[in-house]
Amino acid sequence: MSPALDILARLDKLNAIGRALSAETDLPRLLEAILLAAKDFAHADGGTLYRMVNGALQFEALRNDSLGFAMGGTTGTAIPFPPIPLQLADGRPNQHMVVAHAALSGQTVNIADAYSAEGFDFSGTRAFDARTGYRSQSFLTVPMKSHDGSIIGVLQLINAQDETGQIRSFTPEDQQLVESLASQAAIALNNRLLIQQLEQLFEALINLINAAIDEKSPYTGGHCERVPLLTMMLADAAHQVNSGPLADFRMSEQDRYELKIAGLLHDCGKITTPVHVVDKATKLETIFDRIALVDTRFEVLFRDAEIARLKGEMDEAAYTARIHQLENDRELLRATNIGGEYMDEAHLRAVETIAAMPWRDHDGKEQTFLSSDELTNLSVRRGTLNEAERNIINHHIVMTIRLLEALPWPAHLARVPEYAGGHHERMDGRGYPRGLTREQMSVQARIMGIADIFEALTARDRPYKPGKPLSESLTILGRMARDQHIDNDLFDVFMRERVYLRYAEQFLEPSQLDHVDPASIPGWSGSRC
């Protein structure tokens, strides 16, 4: 090819590469693409791309065709060389190393032969050549400048080659094209770095919100961290499915990032939830656990029984029976106060009977043993929250949706409110706050619902319950799948791909990791494997 045609071909390639670099979103891949394009333009045997990090030039990608070196970028091989400082130990600028000089001066350095060049220290290069048998001869070192003129990196090429493979110097045409590429690459790199910094800032703000929630209640901070991780575990497993209802479910890197952000924000509305409700460890807890007041009343009844016995108003057998009954009643209320998965009708009737017992307060006025509020709280069948408190807790998801929908989301994050706001919906339409059915929900929202429930079942940092064993948690989750509370197909993936086990090994206590018999899990026996 004639020199003129070669230049035109390289200009066409320059334009094509400029478009490709602008579209690249992965930073290591972008850095690697810049270096490979520059090598190709200048017919260079090797090259290195440095990025400015904390006042030094950090190795990002390195290639040498003759030696078979490929490090950094997407290779998975780390570059073992330390960053090149722009200042010496005594504070003077590092003008002796060519890449540092290019970064400090902002000027391209074109060296025909490093072995005869003056003004730069190539002792390290010569030592490298001596070890490898290579000869580093021609160098083209081009600074990469951002839109404001600051240096964000340096591109260095080594040993330009002619058509026969012989080493030659870098021509003015080579330099001009590589400088043009470096300029375009700097814009693409700067844009990517700005986007990355904005993403880091955005995630830092999310973590700030979660930290504020954590400061209010230590029992939700771990939840806000673990649910996104479990969400991504299940989403990645569903992404790998090649048959059945989820065969078409696929996620790009942008989709994964969107789901990750939704997971981090799924409980942001809890910032408005009162602490005494979030942290309610027992049914009678408000500012303090009112079971202590109930215990005091029992002590009054014990005292009254003792006085009646001493006065002869109660014989020994009746006294013993009375004390035994009071002790049983006290233990029943103490146990009831703890809360649990379910309180049956007989237990509820026993609480109501105790509540109606008469006793006299310090003024001698006869009262029912439990106030109406105490009875209401102790009659809660599941957990520790009464209906009003549960409505307060449930309101956090309304606030989550309201807060997230008020934000001006970019297109690639537009579904964050829907994903984050759907984790309390049910497949049968009986969830909240919108009563959506399975068909009205995205796969991502359904995934988050499973992650939210399983984390809550196994969490060991809740004030109102210990973390459940793995087998019990899966049994409960299986019932929910069978009853159309959670998505059957995703529960199938959760079980079949052992997502539960990977999560459990990372976050559960060893005592929770009991044996799981798949055949015993309701709604799943492994038959769909």
Order of alpha helices (4+ residues) and beta strands (2+ residues): alpha-alpha-beta-beta-beta-beta-alpha-beta-alpha-beta-beta-beta-alpha-alpha-alpha-alpha-alpha-alpha-alpha-beta-beta-alpha-alpha-alpha-alpha-alpha-alpha-alpha
